[in-house]
Amino acid sequence: MFGAFGFLAVGMATYAPRITTREWNPRRLRWAFWLWNAGLAVMVFGSVLPVGFLQLEVTFTAGYDAARSLASYERPLVQALFWARLPGDAMIILGTPLFGYDVARKLTRQRAPTDAAGSDSAVAARVTSSEDD
């Protein structure tokens, strides 16, 4: 789930604590962001894209069925490129618990709810203030 909807979910999981947390420290979040994006770049440009080009070459020379066959994936160069994906995967894996820890830590440091201009709903003071506008 590391596609467009995965990033939307991460964005929402980041936005909610941003408006309700007392003190916002973006350090761990930045580390998670760069680990995810660098890992994704290493994975795409070091493994997925080169294997795709090799598969495209086999498709043009021997046909689609040969490109999708197990023998095509068992070539030594393709196997080496599959292993080249490991550093990028490791960076993504390291960024995920860091992000989870950061969000959990920020959820334990919530602002006290305030009454929003006489209404009955309790909303964090930062949401109803006009200082950021």
PyMOL commands that set and color helices and strands:
alter all, ss='L'
color gray80, all
select helices_A, chain A and resi 4-20+27-62+64-67+70-73+76-83+86-107+125-128
alter helices_A, ss='H'
color red, helices_A
select strands_A, chain A and resi 113-115+122-124
alter strands_A, ss='S'
color yellow, strands_A
deselect
rebuild
show_as cartoon
